[in-house]
Amino acid sequence: MLLNPPIQITDLQPAVSQSKLAFLASAESPPVLSILPKSCNEERGLLIVGPEGDFTEKEVNVLKSAGAVPVGLGPCRLRVETATVALLSALMLWSDAHRQEILKCS
């Protein structure tokens, strides 16, 4: 896992466009667990979190047009650092469970 320092949306847009999997943590978005089963089986991807107070509608639209999939954590607002850990935990648990399911079918 690589944690990058904060960057501007315009600098992030090319990375999202080049990534096969990019999740954008955004309030009012579908829960991450409802999105995961529909996602592809990529080993790598991007998780975009922050800033405090959420992204603007324009920022969300820019990242969505680049290929990011908005995901949420439910009705409670979390601080950036808490949301990051919560999303990473959910992704790791889903990935482990998904990997075990694939092995059973093989």
N, CA, C and O atoms as a MOPAC input file, in Angstrom:
PM7 MOZYME 1SCF
protein

 N      0.84300 1    -1.16100 1     0.00000 1
 C      0.00000 1     0.00000 1     0.00000 1
 C      0.89500 1     1.23100 1     0.00000 1
 O      1.91300 1     1.28900 1     0.68900 1
 N      0.48400 1     2.20600 1    -0.78900 1
 C      1.20900 1     3.46500 1    -0.87300 1
 C      0.25800 1     4.59200 1    -0.51100 1
 O     -0.81900 1     4.70400 1    -1.09600 1
 N      0.63600 1     5.41700 1     0.43300 1
 C     -0.16800 1     6.55800 1     0.83900 1
 C      0.48300 1     7.81000 1     0.27200 1
 O      1.61200 1     8.15100 1     0.62700 1
 N     -0.23400 1     8.48500 1    -0.60600 1
 C      0.29900 1     9.68800 1    -1.24300 1
 C     -0.08900 1    10.93000 1    -0.46400 1
 O     -1.11600 1    10.93300 1     0.21500 1
 N      0.70900 1    11.98700 1    -0.54800 1
 C      0.34300 1    13.24100 1     0.10300 1
 C     -0.82800 1    13.89000 1    -0.64100 1
 O     -1.12700 1    13.51300 1    -1.77400 1
 N     -1.48900 1    14.86100 1    -0.00900 1
 C     -2.61200 1    15.53400 1    -0.67700 1
 C     -2.17400 1    16.15400 1    -2.00900 1
 O     -1.07700 1    16.70000 1    -2.12800 1
 N     -3.06300 1    16.05500 1    -3.00900 1
 C     -2.80400 1    16.65900 1    -4.31900 1
 C     -4.08500 1    17.30300 1    -4.84100 1
 O     -5.17900 1    17.02600 1    -4.35100 1
 N     -3.93000 1    18.15600 1    -5.82900 1
 C     -5.06400 1    18.81600 1    -6.45800 1
 C     -5.83200 1    17.83800 1    -7.34300 1
 O     -5.24600 1    16.90200 1    -7.88600 1
 N     -7.12900 1    18.04800 1    -7.48900 1
 C     -7.97100 1    17.18600 1    -8.31400 1
 C     -7.43400 1    17.10900 1    -9.73700 1
 O     -7.42800 1    16.03400 1   -10.33600 1
 N     -6.98900 1    18.22300 1   -10.28200 1
 C     -6.49000 1    18.22500 1   -11.65900 1
 C     -5.24300 1    17.35900 1   -11.80900 1
 O     -5.00300 1    16.79700 1   -12.87800 1
 N     -4.45300 1    17.25000 1   -10.75100 1
 C     -3.26700 1    16.38700 1   -10.78700 1
 C     -3.63800 1    14.91900 1   -10.57200 1
 O     -2.89200 1    14.02500 1   -10.97200 1
 N     -4.76300 1    14.67300 1    -9.95500 1
 C     -5.22000 1    13.31800 1    -9.68400 1
 C     -5.95500 1    12.70500 1   -10.87600 1
 O     -5.94400 1    11.48700 1   -11.05500 1
 N     -6.58200 1    13.53400 1   -11.67400 1
 C     -7.40100 1    13.07000 1   -12.79200 1
 C     -6.66400 1    12.10800 1   -13.73300 1
 O     -7.25000 1    11.08800 1   -14.09500 1
 N     -5.41900 1    12.36800 1   -14.15100 1
 C     -4.72800 1    11.41600 1   -15.03000 1
 C     -4.49200 1    10.05200 1   -14.37000 1
 O     -4.59000 1     9.02000 1   -15.03400 1
 N     -4.18600 1    10.04200 1   -13.08500 1
 C     -3.96400 1     8.76500 1   -12.37700 1
 C     -5.25400 1     7.94900 1   -12.33600 1
 O     -5.22100 1     6.72800 1   -12.48900 1
 N     -6.37800 1     8.61000 1   -12.13300 1
 C     -7.66800 1     7.92600 1   -12.11700 1
 C     -7.96500 1     7.37000 1   -13.50200 1
 O     -8.41800 1     6.23200 1   -13.63200 1
 N     -7.71600 1     8.15900 1   -14.53000 1
 C     -7.97100 1     7.72000 1   -15.90700 1
 C     -7.15100 1     6.49100 1   -16.27500 1
 O     -7.61200 1     5.64500 1   -17.04200 1
 N     -5.94500 1     6.38600 1   -15.73900 1
 C     -5.05600 1     5.27100 1   -16.06800 1
 C     -5.29900 1     4.04700 1   -15.18800 1
 O     -4.82100 1     2.95800 1   -15.50600 1
 N     -6.02600 1     4.20700 1   -14.10400 1
 C     -6.27900 1     3.10700 1   -13.18100 1
 C     -7.49600 1     2.30700 1   -13.63900 1
 O     -8.48000 1     2.87900 1   -14.10800 1
 N     -7.42600 1     0.99500 1   -13.50200 1
 C     -8.56800 1     0.14800 1   -13.85100 1
 C     -9.60300 1     0.12100 1   -12.73300 1
 O    -10.75000 1    -0.26900 1   -12.95400 1
 N     -9.20000 1     0.53400 1   -11.53400 1
 C    -10.08900 1     0.51200 1   -10.37800 1
 C     -9.79700 1     1.72800 1    -9.50900 1
 O     -8.68300 1     1.88000 1    -9.00900 1
 N    -10.78800 1     2.59300 1    -9.32600 1
 C    -10.61300 1     3.77800 1    -8.49100 1
 C    -11.90400 1     4.04000 1    -7.72700 1
 O    -12.96100 1     4.23100 1    -8.32700 1
 N    -11.81200 1     4.04900 1    -6.40700 1
 C    -12.95600 1     4.33800 1    -5.55700 1
 C    -12.79000 1     5.73500 1    -4.97800 1
 O    -11.71400 1     6.10200 1    -4.50600 1
 N    -13.86400 1     6.50400 1    -5.02000 1
 C    -13.88500 1     7.86900 1    -4.51600 1
 C    -14.79500 1     7.91400 1    -3.29500 1
 O    -16.01200 1     7.78700 1    -3.42500 1
 N    -14.22100 1     8.09100 1    -2.11800 1
 C    -15.01400 1     8.16700 1    -0.88500 1
 C    -15.75000 1     9.49300 1    -0.86100 1
 O    -15.14200 1    10.56200 1    -0.79200 1
 N    -17.07600 1     9.40300 1    -0.92100 1
 C    -17.88200 1    10.61200 1    -1.00500 1
 C    -19.19500 1    10.41000 1    -0.25900 1
 O    -19.85300 1     9.37900 1    -0.40400 1
 N    -19.56900 1    11.40500 1     0.54000 1
 C    -20.83400 1    11.33100 1     1.27800 1
 C    -21.98100 1    11.20500 1     0.28900 1
 O    -21.88900 1    11.67000 1    -0.84700 1
 N    -23.04300 1    10.58400 1     0.72200 1
 C    -24.25300 1    10.41000 1    -0.08300 1
 C    -24.06400 1     9.43300 1    -1.24900 1
 O    -24.92000 1     9.35900 1    -2.12900 1
 N    -22.97200 1     8.69500 1    -1.26700 1
 C    -22.73000 1     7.69700 1    -2.31100 1
 C    -23.19900 1     6.33200 1    -1.83800 1
 O    -23.36800 1     6.12200 1    -0.63700 1
 N    -23.41300 1     5.39100 1    -2.76800 1
 C    -23.82500 1     4.04300 1    -2.36300 1
 C    -22.78100 1     3.41800 1    -1.42900 1
 O    -21.58700 1     3.68600 1    -1.56700 1
 N    -23.22200 1     2.59300 1    -0.49000 1
 C    -22.28200 1     1.95600 1     0.43200 1
 C    -21.23000 1     1.13500 1    -0.31700 1
 O    -21.53600 1     0.47600 1    -1.31100 1
 N    -20.01800 1     1.18300 1     0.16000 1
 C    -18.90600 1     0.50100 1    -0.49700 1
 C    -19.18600 1    -0.98100 1    -0.68300 1
 O    -18.81900 1    -1.54700 1    -1.71400 1
 N    -19.82700 1    -1.62600 1     0.28800 1
 C    -20.08200 1    -3.05600 1     0.17500 1
 C    -21.10000 1    -3.39400 1    -0.91100 1
 O    -21.11200 1    -4.51700 1    -1.41500 1
 N    -21.95300 1    -2.43900 1    -1.27800 1
 C    -22.89300 1    -2.69800 1    -2.36900 1
 C    -22.21900 1    -2.53400 1    -3.73100 1
 O    -22.71300 1    -3.04900 1    -4.73400 1
 N    -21.11300 1    -1.83300 1    -3.77000 1
 C    -20.37200 1    -1.60500 1    -5.01400 1
 C    -19.36300 1    -2.72400 1    -5.26000 1
 O    -19.15300 1    -3.11800 1    -6.40700 1
 N    -18.74600 1    -3.23300 1    -4.22300 1
 C    -17.65100 1    -4.20000 1    -4.37800 1
 C    -17.99200 1    -5.44700 1    -5.18100 1
 O    -17.20100 1    -5.82100 1    -6.04600 1
 N    -19.11100 1    -6.11000 1    -4.95200 1
 C    -19.36700 1    -7.32800 1    -5.73100 1
 C    -19.46500 1    -7.07700 1    -7.22700 1
 O    -19.26800 1    -8.00000 1    -8.01800 1
 N    -19.76400 1    -5.84600 1    -7.63100 1
 C    -19.88300 1    -5.50700 1    -9.04500 1
 C    -18.54800 1    -5.09800 1    -9.65300 1
 O    -18.44100 1    -4.96500 1   -10.87200 1
 N    -17.53800 1    -4.90000 1    -8.82900 1
 C    -16.26500 1    -4.39400 1    -9.32700 1
 C    -15.43700 1    -5.51700 1    -9.94600 1
 O    -15.69100 1    -6.70000 1    -9.72000 1
 N    -14.45400 1    -5.11700 1   -10.72100 1
 C    -13.59200 1    -6.10300 1   -11.37400 1
 C    -12.59600 1    -6.68900 1   -10.37000 1
 O    -12.48600 1    -6.21300 1    -9.24000 1
 N    -11.89300 1    -7.70200 1   -10.78700 1
 C    -10.96500 1    -8.42300 1    -9.90400 1
 C     -9.54300 1    -7.89600 1   -10.03800 1
 O     -8.61500 1    -8.67000 1   -10.27300 1
 N     -9.37100 1    -6.62300 1    -9.89600 1
 C     -8.05600 1    -6.01800 1   -10.01400 1
 C     -7.26100 1    -6.19200 1    -8.72600 1
 O     -7.81800 1    -6.16800 1    -7.62800 1
 N     -5.96300 1    -6.36600 1    -8.87600 1
 C     -5.08100 1    -6.49400 1    -7.71200 1
 C     -4.67300 1    -5.12800 1    -7.16600 1
 O     -4.26400 1    -5.01600 1    -6.01000 1
 N     -4.78400 1    -4.08800 1    -7.99700 1
 C     -4.34000 1    -2.75200 1    -7.60200 1
 C     -5.40300 1    -1.73600 1    -7.98300 1
 O     -6.20700 1    -1.95300 1    -8.89000 1
 N     -5.38300 1    -0.63800 1    -7.27600 1
 C     -6.33400 1     0.41900 1    -7.58800 1
 C     -6.07000 1     1.64600 1    -6.73600 1
 O     -5.07500 1     1.72900 1    -6.01500 1
 N     -6.98000 1     2.58700 1    -6.83800 1
 C     -6.87100 1     3.84100 1    -6.09900 1
 C     -8.03600 1     3.97500 1    -5.13300 1
 O     -9.16200 1     3.58300 1    -5.44200 1
 N     -7.76200 1     4.52100 1    -3.98000 1
 C     -8.78400 1     4.89200 1    -3.01600 1
 C     -8.58200 1     6.37300 1    -2.73300 1
 O     -7.56100 1     6.77400 1    -2.17300 1
 N     -9.54300 1     7.16600 1    -3.11800 1
 C     -9.43000 1     8.62500 1    -3.01100 1
 C    -10.30300 1     9.08500 1    -1.85300 1
 O    -11.51600 1     8.88000 1    -1.86100 1
 N     -9.67800 1     9.71000 1    -0.85200 1
 C    -10.36900 1    10.12800 1     0.36700 1
 C    -10.02700 1    11.57800 1     0.66900 1
 O     -8.89700 1    12.02200 1     0.46700 1
 N    -11.02200 1    12.30600 1     1.15400 1
 C    -10.79600 1    13.67100 1     1.61200 1
 C    -11.32000 1    14.66000 1     0.61000 1
 O    -11.78400 1    14.24600 1    -0.45300 1
 N    -11.27700 1    15.87000 1     0.87000 1
 C    -10.80900 1    16.62000 1     2.04400 1
 C    -11.87100 1    16.66100 1     3.14900 1
 O    -12.98600 1    16.17000 1     2.97200 1
 N    -11.50800 1    17.24800 1     4.28100 1
 C    -12.48400 1    17.44600 1     5.34800 1
 C    -13.66500 1    18.21200 1     4.76000 1
 O    -13.47500 1    19.17500 1     4.01700 1
 N    -14.86000 1    17.79500 1     5.08400 1
 C    -16.04900 1    18.46900 1     4.57700 1
 C    -16.52300 1    17.91000 1     3.24500 1
 O    -17.53900 1    18.36300 1     2.71900 1
 N    -15.81200 1    16.93600 1     2.68800 1
 C    -16.17700 1    16.23100 1     1.46000 1
 C    -15.74000 1    17.00200 1     0.21200 1
 O    -15.35000 1    18.16800 1     0.26400 1
 N    -15.82600 1    16.29900 1    -0.88500 1
 C    -15.51500 1    16.87400 1    -2.17900 1
 C    -16.67400 1    17.76100 1    -2.62500 1
 O    -17.81100 1    17.57100 1    -2.19500 1
 N    -16.38000 1    18.72900 1    -3.48800 1
 C    -17.45200 1    19.51900 1    -4.07800 1
 C    -18.10700 1    18.68500 1    -5.17500 1
 O    -17.53700 1    17.69600 1    -5.63500 1
 N    -19.28700 1    19.08200 1    -5.58400 1
 C    -19.98200 1    18.37600 1    -6.66400 1
 C    -19.14300 1    18.39300 1    -7.93900 1
 O    -19.09300 1    17.40400 1    -8.67100 1
 N    -18.49000 1    19.51000 1    -8.19800 1
 C    -17.62700 1    19.62000 1    -9.38700 1
 C    -16.46500 1    18.63000 1    -9.30700 1
 O    -16.15000 1    17.96400 1   -10.29400 1
 N    -15.82600 1    18.52900 1    -8.14000 1
 C    -14.70900 1    17.59500 1    -7.96800 1
 C    -15.16100 1    16.15400 1    -8.16600 1
 O    -14.47300 1    15.37000 1    -8.81900 1
 N    -16.32100 1    15.80200 1    -7.60100 1
 C    -16.85800 1    14.45200 1    -7.77700 1
 C    -17.09700 1    14.18100 1    -9.25400 1
 O    -16.74000 1    13.11500 1    -9.75500 1
 N    -17.69700 1    15.13300 1    -9.95500 1
 C    -17.97900 1    14.94200 1   -11.37500 1
 C    -16.71100 1    14.80800 1   -12.20800 1
 O    -16.66800 1    14.00800 1   -13.14300 1
 N    -15.68000 1    15.57900 1   -11.88200 1
 C    -14.39700 1    15.47800 1   -12.59400 1
 C    -13.80100 1    14.08900 1   -12.40600 1
 O    -13.35600 1    13.47100 1   -13.37300 1
 N    -13.78700 1    13.59100 1   -11.16900 1
 C    -13.21000 1    12.27600 1   -10.89100 1
 C    -14.07300 1    11.14400 1   -11.44300 1
 O    -13.54500 1    10.13300 1   -11.90500 1
 N    -15.39300 1    11.30500 1   -11.39800 1
 C    -16.27900 1    10.30200 1   -12.00300 1
 C    -16.04700 1    10.23300 1   -13.51300 1
 O    -16.01200 1     9.14400 1   -14.08500 1
 N    -15.89200 1    11.37100 1   -14.15100 1
 C    -15.67400 1    11.37100 1   -15.60500 1
 C    -14.32700 1    10.75000 1   -15.95600 1
 O    -14.14000 1    10.27400 1   -17.07600 1
 N    -13.39700 1    10.74900 1   -15.02200 1
 C    -12.08700 1    10.11400 1   -15.23800 1
 C    -12.14700 1     8.61300 1   -14.96600 1
 O    -11.20900 1     7.88400 1   -15.28800 1
 N    -13.26400 1     8.14500 1   -14.36700 1
 C    -13.41600 1     6.71400 1   -14.12700 1
 C    -13.55800 1     6.28700 1   -12.68500 1
 O    -13.68400 1     5.09200 1   -12.41500 1
 N    -13.54200 1     7.22500 1   -11.74100 1
 C    -13.68100 1     6.86600 1   -10.32900 1
 C    -15.12000 1     6.48800 1   -10.02100 1
 O    -16.05800 1     7.04700 1   -10.59100 1
 N    -15.28700 1     5.52500 1    -9.10500 1
 C    -16.60300 1     5.07300 1    -8.66800 1
 C    -16.83300 1     5.61200 1    -7.25100 1
 O    -16.10600 1     5.24400 1    -6.32900 1
 N    -17.83700 1     6.48200 1    -7.06900 1
 C    -18.10900 1     7.00300 1    -5.73000 1
 C    -18.63100 1     5.90400 1    -4.80100 1
 O    -19.49400 1     5.11400 1    -5.18400 1
 N    -18.10000 1     5.86400 1    -3.58600 1
 C    -18.52900 1     4.91300 1    -2.56100 1
 C    -18.68000 1     5.64300 1    -1.24000 1
 O    -18.00000 1     6.63500 1    -0.97900 1
 N    -19.58100 1     5.13600 1    -0.41000 1
 C    -19.80600 1     5.74400 1     0.89100 1
 C    -19.66400 1     4.72800 1     2.00500 1
 O    -19.46500 1     3.53600 1     1.76900 1
 N    -19.77200 1     5.23000 1     3.22400 1
 C    -19.68400 1     4.38300 1     4.41800 1
 C    -20.95900 1     4.45100 1     5.23600 1
 O    -20.94000 1     4.12400 1     6.42200 1
 N    -22.04600 1     4.85900 1     4.64600 1
 C    -23.30600 1     4.94000 1     5.35900 1
 C    -23.63500 1     6.36100 1     5.76900 1
 O    -22.99700 1     7.30900 1     5.31100 1
 N    -24.63600 1     6.51400 1     6.63500 1
 C    -25.14700 1     7.84000 1     6.96200 1
 C    -24.26400 1     8.67400 1     7.89900 1
 O    -24.44200 1     9.89000 1     7.97600 1
 N    -23.33600 1     8.06100 1     8.60000 1
 C    -22.49600 1     8.80700 1     9.54100 1
 C    -21.30400 1     9.44000 1     8.82700 1
 O    -20.66500 1     8.80100 1     7.99000 1
 N    -21.01100 1    10.67600 1     9.15400 1
 C    -19.84000 1    11.35400 1     8.60900 1
 C    -18.62000 1    10.96900 1     9.43600 1
 O    -18.66400 1    10.98200 1    10.66600 1
 N    -17.53700 1    10.62900 1     8.75400 1
 C    -16.28700 1    10.28100 1     9.42700 1
 C    -15.21000 1    11.28500 1     9.06300 1
 O    -15.24300 1    11.88200 1     7.98700 1
 N    -14.26800 1    11.46600 1     9.95100 1
 C    -13.11500 1    12.30500 1     9.64600 1
 C    -12.29400 1    11.60300 1     8.57000 1
 O    -12.41100 1    10.38900 1     8.39800 1
 N    -11.47800 1    12.33900 1     7.85400 1
 C    -10.70100 1    11.79500 1     6.74000 1
 C     -9.87800 1    10.59400 1     7.16900 1
 O     -9.89700 1     9.56000 1     6.50200 1
 N     -9.15700 1    10.71700 1     8.27400 1
 C     -8.28700 1     9.61100 1     8.70000 1
 C     -9.10000 1     8.37800 1     9.11800 1
 O     -8.65800 1     7.24800 1     8.91100 1
 N    -10.27900 1     8.59100 1     9.70100 1
 C    -11.13600 1     7.47300 1    10.09500 1
 C    -11.76700 1     6.82400 1     8.87000 1
 O    -11.84300 1     5.59800 1     8.78700 1
 N    -12.21500 1     7.63000 1     7.92800 1
 C    -12.80600 1     7.11000 1     6.69700 1
 C    -11.79000 1     6.28000 1     5.92100 1
 O    -12.14100 1     5.24600 1     5.35300 1
 N    -10.56300 1     6.71300 1     5.89300 1
 C     -9.51800 1     5.98200 1     5.18400 1
 C     -9.33100 1     4.59100 1     5.77300 1
 O     -9.29900 1     3.60100 1     5.04200 1
 N     -9.20900 1     4.51800 1     7.08100 1
 C     -9.01800 1     3.22900 1     7.75600 1
 C    -10.25400 1     2.35100 1     7.57100 1
 O    -10.12600 1     1.15000 1     7.33400 1
 N    -11.44100 1     2.93000 1     7.67400 1
 C    -12.67400 1     2.15700 1     7.51800 1
 C    -12.78700 1     1.58500 1     6.10000 1
 O    -13.13300 1     0.41600 1     5.93200 1
 N    -12.50400 1     2.38700 1     5.10200 1
 C    -12.57800 1     1.91000 1     3.71400 1
 C    -11.51900 1     0.85900 1     3.42500 1
 O    -11.80700 1    -0.15200 1     2.78600 1
 N    -10.31300 1     1.08400 1     3.88300 1
 C     -9.26000 1     0.08700 1     3.67800 1
 C     -9.61700 1    -1.23200 1     4.35400 1
 O     -9.38900 1    -2.30100 1     3.78900 1
 N    -10.17100 1    -1.16200 1     5.55100 1
 C    -10.57500 1    -2.38300 1     6.25800 1
 C    -11.65200 1    -3.12500 1     5.48300 1
 O    -11.57600 1    -4.34300 1     5.31600 1
 N    -12.65100 1    -2.39700 1     5.01100 1
 C    -13.72400 1    -3.02700 1     4.23900 1
 C    -13.17200 1    -3.66400 1     2.97000 1
 O    -13.55300 1    -4.78400 1     2.62700 1
 N    -12.28800 1    -2.97300 1     2.27600 1
 C    -11.70200 1    -3.51600 1     1.04800 1
 C    -10.86000 1    -4.75300 1     1.32500 1
 O    -10.91400 1    -5.72300 1     0.56800 1
 N    -10.08600 1    -4.72600 1     2.39800 1
 C     -9.24400 1    -5.86600 1     2.73200 1
 C    -10.09400 1    -7.08100 1     3.11300 1
 O     -9.81300 1    -8.19500 1     2.67000 1
 N    -11.12200 1    -6.87600 1     3.92400 1
 C    -12.00000 1    -7.98500 1     4.31000 1
 C    -12.72600 1    -8.56200 1     3.10000 1
 O    -12.81600 1    -9.78100 1     2.95600 1
 N    -13.24600 1    -7.69200 1     2.22600 1
 C    -13.92300 1    -8.16600 1     1.02800 1
 C    -12.95300 1    -8.92100 1     0.12500 1
 O    -13.29400 1    -9.97000 1    -0.42100 1
 N    -11.75900 1    -8.39100 1    -0.02800 1
 C    -10.75500 1    -9.02200 1    -0.89300 1
 C    -10.39900 1   -10.41100 1    -0.38700 1
 O    -10.32900 1   -11.35700 1    -1.17100 1
 N    -10.17500 1   -10.54300 1     0.91900 1
 C     -9.85300 1   -11.85300 1     1.49800 1
 C    -11.00400 1   -12.83900 1     1.30900 1
 O    -10.78100 1   -13.98900 1     0.93000 1
 N    -12.22700 1   -12.39400 1     1.56900 1
 C    -13.39100 1   -13.26400 1     1.41100 1
 C    -13.59000 1   -13.63500 1    -0.06000 1
 O    -13.90800 1   -14.78000 1    -0.38200 1
 N    -13.40400 1   -12.67000 1    -0.93500 1
 C    -13.56600 1   -12.90500 1    -2.37700 1
 C    -12.50800 1   -13.89200 1    -2.87600 1
 O    -12.80800 1   -14.77400 1    -3.68200 1
 N    -11.29700 1   -13.74400 1    -2.40500 1
 C    -10.20000 1   -14.64100 1    -2.79800 1
 C    -10.48900 1   -16.07600 1    -2.33900 1
 O    -10.25400 1   -17.02600 1    -3.08500 1
 N    -10.99900 1   -16.23100 1    -1.11400 1
 C    -11.34900 1   -17.55700 1    -0.59800 1
 C    -12.47000 1   -18.18800 1    -1.42900 1
 O    -12.46100 1   -19.39300 1    -1.67800 1
 N    -13.42300 1   -17.37400 1    -1.85000 1
 C    -14.52900 1   -17.86700 1    -2.67100 1
 C    -14.03400 1   -18.35800 1    -4.01500 1
 O    -14.50600 1   -19.37800 1    -4.51700 1
 N    -13.09700 1   -17.64900 1    -4.59800 1
 C    -12.51700 1   -18.04700 1    -5.89300 1
 C    -11.77500 1   -19.37200 1    -5.73900 1
 O    -11.87800 1   -20.25300 1    -6.59300 1
 N    -11.02100 1   -19.50800 1    -4.63600 1
 C    -10.26800 1   -20.75000 1    -4.41600 1
 C    -11.20300 1   -21.94800 1    -4.26300 1
 O    -10.88600 1   -23.04000 1    -4.73400 1
 N    -12.34500 1   -21.76000 1    -3.61300 1
 C    -13.30800 1   -22.84500 1    -3.44300 1
 C    -13.87100 1   -23.30200 1    -4.77200 1
 O    -14.15100 1   -24.48600 1    -4.95900 1
 N    -14.03800 1   -22.36700 1    -5.69900 1
 C    -14.62000 1   -22.69300 1    -7.01900 1
 C    -13.59500 1   -23.28700 1    -7.96200 1
 O    -13.96500 1   -23.84200 1    -8.99700 1
 N    -12.33400 1   -23.18600 1    -7.63800 1
 C    -11.28100 1   -23.68000 1    -8.54400 1
 C    -11.11400 1   -25.16900 1    -8.44300 1
 O    -10.27400 1   -25.74400 1    -9.13500 1

